[in-house]
Amino acid sequence: MSSQNNSSGGKSNPMTQDAASRIQSTQTKAGHDVGKDSFAARAQSAGDRNANAGGGTNAQSGGKGK
């Protein structure tokens, strides 16, 4: 049993590299820290982990771009 609360009714939405990139971009534009231990850095790490585990898609790994 997971110790994390999940408000989406049991479904998870794994972080993708594209989503992490959007987070980092908006954090930078808003003047927020995007260095080590920031939310943007944690999002990027999760996106990379999921892509390496096959959980995310992006243009570099053969996913469809916009």
N, C-alpha and C positions, 0 to 999 in steps of 0.2 A: 504494500500500500504506500502510495506516495505521500510525502509530508508537505507537498506544495499544494496550495489551493488552485483549483482550475475552474474558472467561472464559465467555461464554454460547454458545460454539460458532459465532461469526460473526453471530449475531442481535444487534440493538441494541434497547434499550428507551429511546426518547426520553423525556426528562423532561417531565412534564405540569405544568400550573399547579396542579392538585389535589395532586399528589405534592409539589411544592415547598412548598405551603401546609402540608402535614402535617409536612414536615421542619422548616420554620420554627417551627411550633407546638411540636414536641417539643424543639427546641433551646432555645426560650424557656423552656419549663417546666422544663428541666434546668438553667437558669441559664447557658447558653452564649451567647457573643457572636453576635448576628445582624446586626451592622452590616456596613459595606463590607468586602469581601475575606473574609467568613466563608463557611463551607460553605453555610449557608442562603441567603446572598445570591447565591452562584454558582448554586445550584439554582433560585432564583427567576428569575435572568437566563436560564438555559437553558430553563426552562418558558415564559417569555415569548417567547424566540426561536422555540421550536418551535411555539407557538400561532400566531405571526405567519406562520410558514412553512407552516401547515396540518398540523403534525405532532402537535398535541395537541388534546384536547377538554376542555371544561369547560362548566358550566351557562351561562355568559355567551355562549359562542360557539355554543350550540345543542346541546351534548352532553347526554346524559342524566344527570340528577342522581341522588342516592341516594334 
